[in-house]
């Protein structure tokens, strides 16, 4: 029996989506974009979804259910999650929800070396980041409100809870950045 593949947000998303309905890797990527889950699952590289599906298939967590030829295009293979894949997806999801994991985001790494820059240069970069965060929060608030308003009966909060989390984290970062900028600004 093949070993269980490395857990990743993309692999978990693929397993959970294929548990809903069979899809082609390109369809998986589209669904992640359509559902705005690309805010939290990196599908910027098209090939990453294909590679993830291949890895999950080798591990016996997904299986091909149908291959169709369309015109002169390459064959499209639809995949679905296996029983074992369903169990692994649920275990990964529960683990990620319950257990804090040390992550290594790029911004704190840059902050660790902030002193390598002249103060004014660092302040300009921090102000630019703060402005970008402010605009991002405004844009995403508008997008989410428009998306929810467009759906009959609205949208259950559980379907956008990751947005609430990201917005809270961005707002906290923006408040922290403003305080740091104020502290570092010469009087």
CNS distance restraints for C-alpha pairs under 8 A (distance, minus, plus):
assign (resid   1 and name CA) (resid  59 and name CA) 7.86 0.50 0.50
assign (resid   2 and name CA) (resid  58 and name CA) 7.15 0.50 0.50
assign (resid   2 and name CA) (resid  59 and name CA) 5.08 0.50 0.50
assign (resid   2 and name CA) (resid  60 and name CA) 7.12 0.50 0.50
assign (resid   3 and name CA) (resid  59 and name CA) 6.22 0.50 0.50
assign (resid   4 and name CA) (resid  59 and name CA) 6.00 0.50 0.50
assign (resid   5 and name CA) (resid  55 and name CA) 7.04 0.50 0.50
assign (resid   5 and name CA) (resid  56 and name CA) 6.86 0.50 0.50
assign (resid   5 and name CA) (resid  59 and name CA) 6.53 0.50 0.50
assign (resid   7 and name CA) (resid  11 and name CA) 6.48 0.50 0.50
assign (resid   7 and name CA) (resid  12 and name CA) 7.00 0.50 0.50
assign (resid   7 and name CA) (resid  92 and name CA) 6.97 0.50 0.50
assign (resid   8 and name CA) (resid  12 and name CA) 6.16 0.50 0.50
assign (resid   9 and name CA) (resid  13 and name CA) 6.08 0.50 0.50
assign (resid   9 and name CA) (resid  41 and name CA) 5.95 0.50 0.50
assign (resid  10 and name CA) (resid  14 and name CA) 6.10 0.50 0.50
assign (resid  10 and name CA) (resid  41 and name CA) 5.71 0.50 0.50
assign (resid  10 and name CA) (resid  42 and name CA) 6.79 0.50 0.50
assign (resid  10 and name CA) (resid  43 and name CA) 7.63 0.50 0.50
assign (resid  10 and name CA) (resid  49 and name CA) 7.55 0.50 0.50
assign (resid  10 and name CA) (resid  52 and name CA) 7.48 0.50 0.50
assign (resid  11 and name CA) (resid  15 and name CA) 6.23 0.50 0.50
assign (resid  11 and name CA) (resid  52 and name CA) 6.10 0.50 0.50
assign (resid  11 and name CA) (resid  53 and name CA) 7.77 0.50 0.50
assign (resid  11 and name CA) (resid  56 and name CA) 7.55 0.50 0.50
assign (resid  12 and name CA) (resid  16 and name CA) 6.16 0.50 0.50
assign (resid  12 and name CA) (resid  89 and name CA) 5.51 0.50 0.50
assign (resid  12 and name CA) (resid  92 and name CA) 6.79 0.50 0.50
assign (resid  12 and name CA) (resid  93 and name CA) 7.14 0.50 0.50
assign (resid  13 and name CA) (resid  17 and name CA) 5.98 0.50 0.50
assign (resid  13 and name CA) (resid  41 and name CA) 7.61 0.50 0.50
assign (resid  14 and name CA) (resid  18 and name CA) 5.99 0.50 0.50
assign (resid  14 and name CA) (resid  28 and name CA) 6.89 0.50 0.50
assign (resid  14 and name CA) (resid  49 and name CA) 7.94 0.50 0.50
assign (resid  14 and name CA) (resid  52 and name CA) 7.89 0.50 0.50
assign (resid  14 and name CA) (resid  53 and name CA) 7.38 0.50 0.50
assign (resid  15 and name CA) (resid  19 and name CA) 6.15 0.50 0.50
assign (resid  15 and name CA) (resid  61 and name CA) 7.66 0.50 0.50
assign (resid  15 and name CA) (resid  62 and name CA) 7.35 0.50 0.50
assign (resid  15 and name CA) (resid  80 and name CA) 7.95 0.50 0.50
assign (resid  15 and name CA) (resid  81 and name CA) 5.83 0.50 0.50
assign (resid  15 and name CA) (resid  85 and name CA) 6.40 0.50 0.50
assign (resid  15 and name CA) (resid  86 and name CA) 6.80 0.50 0.50
assign (resid  15 and name CA) (resid  89 and name CA) 5.82 0.50 0.50
assign (resid  16 and name CA) (resid  20 and name CA) 6.78 0.50 0.50
assign (resid  16 and name CA) (resid  81 and name CA) 7.74 0.50 0.50
assign (resid  16 and name CA) (resid  86 and name CA) 7.19 0.50 0.50
assign (resid  16 and name CA) (resid  89 and name CA) 6.19 0.50 0.50
assign (resid  17 and name CA) (resid  21 and name CA) 6.68 0.50 0.50
assign (resid  17 and name CA) (resid  28 and name CA) 7.29 0.50 0.50
assign (resid  18 and name CA) (resid  22 and name CA) 5.33 0.50 0.50
assign (resid  18 and name CA) (resid  23 and name CA) 6.39 0.50 0.50
assign (resid  18 and name CA) (resid  62 and name CA) 7.91 0.50 0.50
assign (resid  18 and name CA) (resid  79 and name CA) 6.78 0.50 0.50
assign (resid  18 and name CA) (resid  80 and name CA) 4.72 0.50 0.50
assign (resid  18 and name CA) (resid  81 and name CA) 5.22 0.50 0.50
assign (resid  19 and name CA) (resid  80 and name CA) 6.21 0.50 0.50
assign (resid  19 and name CA) (resid  81 and name CA) 5.16 0.50 0.50
assign (resid  19 and name CA) (resid  86 and name CA) 6.62 0.50 0.50
assign (resid  21 and name CA) (resid  80 and name CA) 6.69 0.50 0.50
assign (resid  22 and name CA) (resid  65 and name CA) 7.53 0.50 0.50
assign (resid  22 and name CA) (resid  78 and name CA) 5.62 0.50 0.50
assign (resid  22 and name CA) (resid  79 and name CA) 5.09 0.50 0.50
assign (resid  22 and name CA) (resid  80 and name CA) 4.62 0.50 0.50
assign (resid  22 and name CA) (resid  81 and name CA) 7.91 0.50 0.50
assign (resid  23 and name CA) (resid  27 and name CA) 5.63 0.50 0.50
assign (resid  23 and name CA) (resid  28 and name CA) 6.11 0.50 0.50
assign (resid  23 and name CA) (resid  77 and name CA) 7.89 0.50 0.50
assign (resid  23 and name CA) (resid  78 and name CA) 4.79 0.50 0.50
assign (resid  23 and name CA) (resid  79 and name CA) 5.49 0.50 0.50
assign (resid  23 and name CA) (resid  80 and name CA) 6.90 0.50 0.50
assign (resid  24 and name CA) (resid  28 and name CA) 6.29 0.50 0.50
assign (resid  24 and name CA) (resid  76 and name CA) 6.40 0.50 0.50
assign (resid  24 and name CA) (resid  77 and name CA) 5.63 0.50 0.50
assign (resid  24 and name CA) (resid  78 and name CA) 4.45 0.50 0.50
assign (resid  24 and name CA) (resid  79 and name CA) 6.19 0.50 0.50
assign (resid  25 and name CA) (resid  29 and name CA) 6.41 0.50 0.50
assign (resid  25 and name CA) (resid  49 and name CA) 5.94 0.50 0.50
assign (resid  25 and name CA) (resid  50 and name CA) 5.54 0.50 0.50
assign (resid  25 and name CA) (resid  53 and name CA) 6.94 0.50 0.50
assign (resid  25 and name CA) (resid  78 and name CA) 7.69 0.50 0.50
assign (resid  26 and name CA) (resid  30 and name CA) 6.28 0.50 0.50
assign (resid  26 and name CA) (resid  46 and name CA) 7.77 0.50 0.50
assign (resid  26 and name CA) (resid  49 and name CA) 7.56 0.50 0.50
assign (resid  26 and name CA) (resid  50 and name CA) 7.75 0.50 0.50
assign (resid  27 and name CA) (resid  31 and name CA) 6.04 0.50 0.50
assign (resid  28 and name CA) (resid  32 and name CA) 6.22 0.50 0.50
assign (resid  28 and name CA) (resid  49 and name CA) 7.50 0.50 0.50
assign (resid  29 and name CA) (resid  33 and name CA) 6.38 0.50 0.50
assign (resid  29 and name CA) (resid  43 and name CA) 6.55 0.50 0.50
assign (resid  29 and name CA) (resid  46 and name CA) 7.42 0.50 0.50
assign (resid  29 and name CA) (resid  49 and name CA) 6.71 0.50 0.50
assign (resid  30 and name CA) (resid  34 and name CA) 6.01 0.50 0.50
assign (resid  31 and name CA) (resid  35 and name CA) 6.02 0.50 0.50
assign (resid  32 and name CA) (resid  36 and name CA) 6.17 0.50 0.50
assign (resid  32 and name CA) (resid  37 and name CA) 5.06 0.50 0.50
assign (resid  32 and name CA) (resid  38 and name CA) 5.72 0.50 0.50
assign (resid  32 and name CA) (resid  41 and name CA) 7.77 0.50 0.50
assign (resid  32 and name CA) (resid  43 and name CA) 7.93 0.50 0.50
assign (resid  33 and name CA) (resid  37 and name CA) 6.10 0.50 0.50
assign (resid  33 and name CA) (resid  38 and name CA) 5.44 0.50 0.50
assign (resid  37 and name CA) (resid  41 and name CA) 5.94 0.50 0.50
assign (resid  38 and name CA) (resid  42 and name CA) 5.81 0.50 0.50
assign (resid  38 and name CA) (resid  43 and name CA) 6.39 0.50 0.50
assign (resid  40 and name CA) (resid 162 and name CA) 7.65 0.50 0.50
assign (resid  43 and name CA) (resid  48 and name CA) 6.70 0.50 0.50
assign (resid  43 and name CA) (resid  49 and name CA) 6.86 0.50 0.50
assign (resid  45 and name CA) (resid  49 and name CA) 7.80 0.50 0.50
assign (resid  46 and name CA) (resid  50 and name CA) 7.41 0.50 0.50
assign (resid  47 and name CA) (resid  51 and name CA) 6.16 0.50 0.50
assign (resid  48 and name CA) (resid  52 and name CA) 6.02 0.50 0.50
assign (resid  49 and name CA) (resid  53 and name CA) 6.15 0.50 0.50
assign (resid  50 and name CA) (resid  54 and name CA) 6.22 0.50 0.50
assign (resid  51 and name CA) (resid  55 and name CA) 6.15 0.50 0.50
assign (resid  52 and name CA) (resid  56 and name CA) 6.11 0.50 0.50
assign (resid  53 and name CA) (resid  57 and name CA) 6.00 0.50 0.50
assign (resid  53 and name CA) (resid  62 and name CA) 7.38 0.50 0.50
assign (resid  54 and name CA) (resid  58 and name CA) 6.20 0.50 0.50
assign (resid  55 and name CA) (resid  59 and name CA) 6.36 0.50 0.50
assign (resid  56 and name CA) (resid  60 and name CA) 6.31 0.50 0.50
assign (resid  56 and name CA) (resid  61 and name CA) 5.22 0.50 0.50
assign (resid  56 and name CA) (resid  62 and name CA) 5.75 0.50 0.50
assign (resid  57 and name CA) (resid  61 and name CA) 5.69 0.50 0.50
assign (resid  57 and name CA) (resid  62 and name CA) 4.77 0.50 0.50
assign (resid  57 and name CA) (resid  63 and name CA) 5.78 0.50 0.50
assign (resid  60 and name CA) (resid  82 and name CA) 7.17 0.50 0.50
assign (resid  60 and name CA) (resid  84 and name CA) 7.47 0.50 0.50
assign (resid  60 and name CA) (resid  85 and name CA) 7.28 0.50 0.50
assign (resid  61 and name CA) (resid  81 and name CA) 5.95 0.50 0.50
assign (resid  61 and name CA) (resid  82 and name CA) 5.30 0.50 0.50
assign (resid  61 and name CA) (resid  83 and name CA) 7.55 0.50 0.50
assign (resid  61 and name CA) (resid  84 and name CA) 5.78 0.50 0.50
assign (resid  61 and name CA) (resid  85 and name CA) 3.91 0.50 0.50
assign (resid  61 and name CA) (resid  86 and name CA) 7.62 0.50 0.50
assign (resid  61 and name CA) (resid  88 and name CA) 7.82 0.50 0.50
assign (resid  62 and name CA) (resid  79 and name CA) 6.35 0.50 0.50
assign (resid  62 and name CA) (resid  80 and name CA) 5.47 0.50 0.50
assign (resid  62 and name CA) (resid  81 and name CA) 4.27 0.50 0.50
assign (resid  62 and name CA) (resid  82 and name CA) 5.14 0.50 0.50
assign (resid  62 and name CA) (resid  85 and name CA) 6.19 0.50 0.50
assign (resid  63 and name CA) (resid  79 and name CA) 5.38 0.50 0.50
assign (resid  63 and name CA) (resid  80 and name CA) 5.63 0.50 0.50
assign (resid  63 and name CA) (resid  81 and name CA) 6.40 0.50 0.50
assign (resid  63 and name CA) (resid  82 and name CA) 6.43 0.50 0.50
assign (resid  64 and name CA) (resid  77 and name CA) 6.43 0.50 0.50
assign (resid  64 and name CA) (resid  78 and name CA) 5.73 0.50 0.50
assign (resid  64 and name CA) (resid  79 and name CA) 4.32 0.50 0.50
assign (resid  64 and name CA) (resid  80 and name CA) 6.53 0.50 0.50
assign (resid  65 and name CA) (resid  77 and name CA) 7.40 0.50 0.50
assign (resid  65 and name CA) (resid  78 and name CA) 5.71 0.50 0.50
assign (resid  65 and name CA) (resid  79 and name CA) 5.50 0.50 0.50
assign (resid  65 and name CA) (resid  80 and name CA) 6.69 0.50 0.50
assign (resid  66 and name CA) (resid  77 and name CA) 5.65 0.50 0.50
assign (resid  66 and name CA) (resid  78 and name CA) 5.25 0.50 0.50
assign (resid  66 and name CA) (resid  79 and name CA) 7.31 0.50 0.50
assign (resid  67 and name CA) (resid  75 and name CA) 6.27 0.50 0.50
assign (resid  67 and name CA) (resid  76 and name CA) 5.43 0.50 0.50
assign (resid  67 and name CA) (resid  77 and name CA) 4.20 0.50 0.50
assign (resid  67 and name CA) (resid  78 and name CA) 6.25 0.50 0.50
assign (resid  68 and name CA) (resid  75 and name CA) 5.54 0.50 0.50
assign (resid  68 and name CA) (resid  76 and name CA) 5.24 0.50 0.50
assign (resid  68 and name CA) (resid  77 and name CA) 6.46 0.50 0.50
assign (resid  69 and name CA) (resid  73 and name CA) 6.88 0.50 0.50
assign (resid  69 and name CA) (resid  74 and name CA) 6.61 0.50 0.50
assign (resid  69 and name CA) (resid  75 and name CA) 4.67 0.50 0.50
assign (resid  69 and name CA) (resid  76 and name CA) 6.36 0.50 0.50
assign (resid  70 and name CA) (resid  74 and name CA) 7.32 0.50 0.50
assign (resid  70 and name CA) (resid  75 and name CA) 6.99 0.50 0.50
assign (resid  70 and name CA) (resid  76 and name CA) 7.83 0.50 0.50
assign (resid  81 and name CA) (resid  85 and name CA) 5.30 0.50 0.50
assign (resid  81 and name CA) (resid  86 and name CA) 6.12 0.50 0.50
assign (resid  82 and name CA) (resid  86 and name CA) 6.20 0.50 0.50
assign (resid  83 and name CA) (resid  87 and name CA) 6.47 0.50 0.50
assign (resid  84 and name CA) (resid  88 and name CA) 6.16 0.50 0.50
assign (resid  85 and name CA) (resid  89 and name CA) 6.00 0.50 0.50
assign (resid  86 and name CA) (resid  90 and name CA) 6.28 0.50 0.50
assign (resid  87 and name CA) (resid  91 and name CA) 6.16 0.50 0.50
assign (resid  88 and name CA) (resid  92 and name CA) 6.03 0.50 0.50
assign (resid  89 and name CA) (resid  93 and name CA) 6.07 0.50 0.50
assign (resid  90 and name CA) (resid  94 and name CA) 6.10 0.50 0.50
assign (resid  91 and name CA) (resid  95 and name CA) 6.04 0.50 0.50
assign (resid  92 and name CA) (resid  96 and name CA) 6.09 0.50 0.50
assign (resid  93 and name CA) (resid  97 and name CA) 6.17 0.50 0.50
assign (resid  94 and name CA) (resid  98 and name CA) 6.01 0.50 0.50
assign (resid  95 and name CA) (resid  99 and name CA) 5.63 0.50 0.50
assign (resid  96 and name CA) (resid 100 and name CA) 7.18 0.50 0.50
assign (resid  96 and name CA) (resid 101 and name CA) 7.84 0.50 0.50
assign (resid 104 and name CA) (resid 108 and name CA) 7.83 0.50 0.50
assign (resid 104 and name CA) (resid 109 and name CA) 7.63 0.50 0.50
assign (resid 105 and name CA) (resid 109 and name CA) 6.94 0.50 0.50
assign (resid 106 and name CA) (resid 110 and name CA) 6.31 0.50 0.50
assign (resid 107 and name CA) (resid 111 and name CA) 6.23 0.50 0.50
assign (resid 108 and name CA) (resid 112 and name CA) 6.17 0.50 0.50
assign (resid 109 and name CA) (resid 113 and name CA) 7.05 0.50 0.50
assign (resid 110 and name CA) (resid 114 and name CA) 6.27 0.50 0.50
assign (resid 114 and name CA) (resid 122 and name CA) 6.78 0.50 0.50
assign (resid 115 and name CA) (resid 119 and name CA) 7.62 0.50 0.50
assign (resid 117 and name CA) (resid 121 and name CA) 6.34 0.50 0.50
assign (resid 117 and name CA) (resid 122 and name CA) 5.87 0.50 0.50
assign (resid 118 and name CA) (resid 122 and name CA) 6.26 0.50 0.50
assign (resid 119 and name CA) (resid 123 and name CA) 6.10 0.50 0.50
assign (resid 119 and name CA) (resid 184 and name CA) 7.65 0.50 0.50
assign (resid 120 and name CA) (resid 124 and name CA) 6.20 0.50 0.50
assign (resid 121 and name CA) (resid 125 and name CA) 6.38 0.50 0.50
assign (resid 122 and name CA) (resid 126 and name CA) 6.17 0.50 0.50
assign (resid 123 and name CA) (resid 127 and name CA) 6.01 0.50 0.50
assign (resid 123 and name CA) (resid 181 and name CA) 6.39 0.50 0.50
assign (resid 123 and name CA) (resid 184 and name CA) 7.35 0.50 0.50
assign (resid 123 and name CA) (resid 185 and name CA) 7.39 0.50 0.50
assign (resid 124 and name CA) (resid 128 and name CA) 6.16 0.50 0.50
assign (resid 125 and name CA) (resid 129 and name CA) 6.24 0.50 0.50
assign (resid 126 and name CA) (resid 130 and name CA) 6.14 0.50 0.50
assign (resid 126 and name CA) (resid 177 and name CA) 7.06 0.50 0.50
assign (resid 126 and name CA) (resid 181 and name CA) 6.94 0.50 0.50
assign (resid 127 and name CA) (resid 131 and name CA) 6.20 0.50 0.50
assign (resid 127 and name CA) (resid 181 and name CA) 7.15 0.50 0.50
assign (resid 128 and name CA) (resid 132 and name CA) 6.15 0.50 0.50
assign (resid 129 and name CA) (resid 133 and name CA) 6.10 0.50 0.50
assign (resid 130 and name CA) (resid 134 and name CA) 6.17 0.50 0.50
assign (resid 130 and name CA) (resid 174 and name CA) 5.76 0.50 0.50
assign (resid 130 and name CA) (resid 177 and name CA) 6.43 0.50 0.50
assign (resid 130 and name CA) (resid 178 and name CA) 7.12 0.50 0.50
assign (resid 131 and name CA) (resid 135 and name CA) 6.24 0.50 0.50
assign (resid 132 and name CA) (resid 136 and name CA) 6.05 0.50 0.50
assign (resid 133 and name CA) (resid 137 and name CA) 6.11 0.50 0.50
assign (resid 133 and name CA) (resid 170 and name CA) 6.72 0.50 0.50
assign (resid 133 and name CA) (resid 171 and name CA) 7.98 0.50 0.50
assign (resid 133 and name CA) (resid 174 and name CA) 6.51 0.50 0.50
assign (resid 134 and name CA) (resid 138 and name CA) 6.38 0.50 0.50
assign (resid 134 and name CA) (resid 174 and name CA) 7.15 0.50 0.50
assign (resid 135 and name CA) (resid 139 and name CA) 6.06 0.50 0.50
assign (resid 136 and name CA) (resid 140 and name CA) 5.96 0.50 0.50
assign (resid 137 and name CA) (resid 141 and name CA) 5.97 0.50 0.50
assign (resid 137 and name CA) (resid 167 and name CA) 6.61 0.50 0.50
assign (resid 137 and name CA) (resid 170 and name CA) 7.21 0.50 0.50
assign (resid 137 and name CA) (resid 171 and name CA) 7.54 0.50 0.50
assign (resid 138 and name CA) (resid 142 and name CA) 6.32 0.50 0.50
assign (resid 139 and name CA) (resid 143 and name CA) 6.21 0.50 0.50
assign (resid 140 and name CA) (resid 144 and name CA) 6.01 0.50 0.50
assign (resid 141 and name CA) (resid 145 and name CA) 6.09 0.50 0.50
assign (resid 142 and name CA) (resid 146 and name CA) 6.04 0.50 0.50
assign (resid 143 and name CA) (resid 147 and name CA) 6.05 0.50 0.50
assign (resid 144 and name CA) (resid 148 and name CA) 6.08 0.50 0.50
assign (resid 145 and name CA) (resid 149 and name CA) 6.04 0.50 0.50
assign (resid 146 and name CA) (resid 150 and name CA) 6.10 0.50 0.50
assign (resid 147 and name CA) (resid 151 and name CA) 6.78 0.50 0.50
assign (resid 148 and name CA) (resid 154 and name CA) 5.13 0.50 0.50
assign (resid 148 and name CA) (resid 155 and name CA) 5.66 0.50 0.50
assign (resid 149 and name CA) (resid 154 and name CA) 5.98 0.50 0.50
assign (resid 150 and name CA) (resid 154 and name CA) 7.40 0.50 0.50
assign (resid 151 and name CA) (resid 155 and name CA) 6.79 0.50 0.50
assign (resid 155 and name CA) (resid 159 and name CA) 6.98 0.50 0.50
assign (resid 155 and name CA) (resid 160 and name CA) 7.98 0.50 0.50
assign (resid 156 and name CA) (resid 160 and name CA) 7.54 0.50 0.50
assign (resid 157 and name CA) (resid 161 and name CA) 5.91 0.50 0.50
assign (resid 160 and name CA) (resid 164 and name CA) 6.76 0.50 0.50
assign (resid 161 and name CA) (resid 165 and name CA) 6.34 0.50 0.50
assign (resid 162 and name CA) (resid 166 and name CA) 6.14 0.50 0.50
assign (resid 163 and name CA) (resid 167 and name CA) 5.94 0.50 0.50
assign (resid 164 and name CA) (resid 168 and name CA) 6.09 0.50 0.50
assign (resid 165 and name CA) (resid 169 and name CA) 6.20 0.50 0.50
assign (resid 166 and name CA) (resid 170 and name CA) 6.05 0.50 0.50
assign (resid 167 and name CA) (resid 171 and name CA) 6.00 0.50 0.50
assign (resid 168 and name CA) (resid 172 and name CA) 6.08 0.50 0.50
assign (resid 169 and name CA) (resid 173 and name CA) 6.07 0.50 0.50
assign (resid 170 and name CA) (resid 174 and name CA) 6.03 0.50 0.50
assign (resid 171 and name CA) (resid 175 and name CA) 6.20 0.50 0.50
assign (resid 172 and name CA) (resid 176 and name CA) 6.11 0.50 0.50
assign (resid 173 and name CA) (resid 177 and name CA) 5.93 0.50 0.50
assign (resid 174 and name CA) (resid 178 and name CA) 6.14 0.50 0.50
assign (resid 175 and name CA) (resid 179 and name CA) 6.37 0.50 0.50
assign (resid 176 and name CA) (resid 180 and name CA) 6.23 0.50 0.50
assign (resid 177 and name CA) (resid 181 and name CA) 5.99 0.50 0.50
assign (resid 178 and name CA) (resid 182 and name CA) 6.11 0.50 0.50
assign (resid 179 and name CA) (resid 183 and name CA) 6.12 0.50 0.50
assign (resid 180 and name CA) (resid 184 and name CA) 6.08 0.50 0.50
assign (resid 181 and name CA) (resid 185 and name CA) 5.94 0.50 0.50
